[in-house]
Amino acid sequence: MVRFGRTLDRVRRGVDIAMIFASLMVLAWPALVEPLRQRNAGWWGWTLSLAAVVVIGALVAKATERWPLAQYAPVSAAVVVAAVRTSMGDSGPELIWLTLIVTGIILIRQFLGSHTNQGLMRDLTRQRAILARQAFRDPLTGLGNRAMFMDHAKDALDDADSTKTAVILFDLDGFKGINDTYGHAAGDELLKITAERLNANVRANDTVSRLGGDEFVVLLPRLADEEIADTVAARILRDLQQPVTVDDLVLTARASAGISIAEGTEHDVDSLLREADEALYHAKDDGKGVVRRFDPSRFAETAQRRRDENDLRRALAEFQFEVHYQPIVDLDGELTVGVEALVRWRHPVRGLLAPGEFIDLTESLGLMHRLGLWVLREACVQAVQWQRQHPGFKLNVNLSATQLASPELTDEIRSVLTDTGMPADLLVLELTESAALTDLTESARVLDSLKSLGVRIALDDFGTGFSSLSHLGALPVDVVKIDKSFVQAMQETTANGSVAEAVLHIARTFNLSPVAEGVEDEAQVAMLRDLACTQAQGYHFAKPMPASELTGLLHRQATGAVLERR
């Protein structure tokens, strides 16, 4: 069709040029005829006149490339001249025939122009149809694209009346791995097969679209029962799980699905799609390969978590955290001999938050290493100030499992000790049994590296883990902290009391310093003294407090000790 159009354009151009030269022949007819009638003039006059026609015709033809209407100037002049000469009786048969030829050429030109316009309109119509199809179709799968889905979904919601409209969002599980392993050609074939299976499981008036990548959406309009959406989604997932062969490869397009449902016209398209996306997120979170319906309560929980995540990142950027300190006392005299540094979050809306309200979230976001290092530095700066007034004052700081796994941990702690002037032998790094026993060999290596700095290592929550005794000798530990559950249960049963006693016996066997946690009353203090436990911490002595309050506590204790000596 394109080739025919080009040929037609060439013919039209030839006719235009013929029309120009024929018109010029009419204008120059006297100059061309007279030399032939007068034999004495010879052929020179006729040749010059014809050459003039050729040159002027070529110039006019060239001019029409820039000014198309220029071709009608010689035609108009020729018609006027022919009319004047005919009215004066000065037109011979040759001029009449030449005029008829010009007229015929004009008619042919008009016919060709009309035919060209019709072809052009057909081409434009065809191009518009192609562009419209491209605007609403996914080129790979032939399904509708996002634009088609949005258009059909809007119409469906506008016409919903009292019926329901469902949107099912599908996402292939592990599709990136297929692309990476077998190549994009195999991935494209899998997407085409997925599109075919989606189309095979819906009604004629339903819409199936590919939103992009490996994400597809099915629109189910005018549903009388919303359970139909669950049935359709489950059927599609079962169909997608059937293995397919792509270039001798056996692949499976396992997928997850999220459903959102609107009744009547209560939703807009964006909110309906957003709810389906949220349901799909929950399907992925629940193990993939399943269907989940949008759940407003679960959505609220997820939205709150996202707000908490944003708040936590902002808190680190704006230094909203504080370090509080809980005294560790010597049970012989109950004087504070050290502290455990505990982080708190000064939330701008919720107030002061304990670690239990944000530590797990910090770990999940991968921010625990950064926060732990900040706590260590802040606590060391403060401890150095206390040590000027109270020599030998110890500082306990917790290490998270994330920090323990960091290859830069030893260098980072060395840098903190150097920058703050903190004596290494007065710094006690605490880690839980569960963190230490995750990889016993690696934990021993990291702790040996830390011990080379001169710091001490404490095993927190001792007695709550498994195989504690069998692994204790493999770890370079200096201090064990008896878990508060054993301390608080000492008064309840003999068995629980014997557990605390057994832990103390283990500590002495391995030449470790014991510290009892969670001491809440004087009776527990008395029992710990009877068991020869030398140090403890808990609410009975003091709650965690800001540095300024602890400074006051240390001052009062020092003043009281001086008065007692007097």
Salt bridges, closest charged atoms under 4 A:
ASP9 OD1 - ARG12 NH2 3.92
ASP16 OD2 - ARG12 NH1 3.65
ASP16 OD1 - ARG109 NE 2.31
GLU34 OE2 - ARG37 NH1 3.55
GLU65 OE2 - ARG13 NH2 3.94
GLU65 OE1 - LYS62 NZ 3.42
ASP90 OD2 - ARG85 NH2 3.13
ASP123 OD1 - ARG126 NH1 2.92
ASP138 OD1 - ARG210 NH1 3.20
ASP158 OD2 - LYS154 NZ 3.19
ASP161 OD2 - ARG222 NH1 3.72
ASP171 OD2 - LYS284 NZ 2.73
ASP173 OD2 - ARG254 NH1 3.67
ASP173 OD1 - LYS284 NZ 2.49
ASP180 OD2 - LYS176 NZ 2.77
GLU189 OE2 - LYS192 NZ 3.39
ASP206 OD1 - ARG203 NH2 2.71
GLU226 OE2 - ARG293 NH1 3.04
GLU227 OE2 - ARG293 NH2 3.81
ASP230 OD2 - ARG293 NH2 2.45
GLU266 OE2 - HIS267 ND1 3.58
GLU275 OE2 - HIS267 NE2 3.15
GLU278 OE2 - HIS282 NE2 3.51
GLU278 OE1 - ARG306 NH1 3.31
ASP286 OD2 - ARG292 NE 2.86
ASP286 OD1 - ARG298 NH2 2.77
ASP308 OD1 - ARG350 NH1 3.89
GLU309 OE2 - ARG305 NE 3.16
ASP311 OD1 - ARG314 NH1 3.09
ASP311 OD2 - HIS347 NE2 3.31
GLU322 OE1 - HIS324 NE2 3.13
GLU322 OE2 - ARG346 NE 2.82
GLU334 OE2 - ARG529 NH2 2.96
GLU340 OE1 - LYS481 NZ 3.08
GLU357 OE1 - ARG350 NH2 3.41
ASP411 OD1 - ARG414 NH1 2.70
GLU412 OE1 - HIS369 NE2 2.81
ASP419 OD2 - ARG377 NH1 3.22
GLU430 OE2 - LYS481 NZ 2.73
GLU442 OE2 - ARG445 NH2 2.58
ASP478 OD1 - LYS451 NZ 2.67
GLU517 OE2 - LYS481 NZ 3.59
GLU522 OE2 - ARG529 NH1 3.54
GLU522 OE1 - HIS540 NE2 3.20
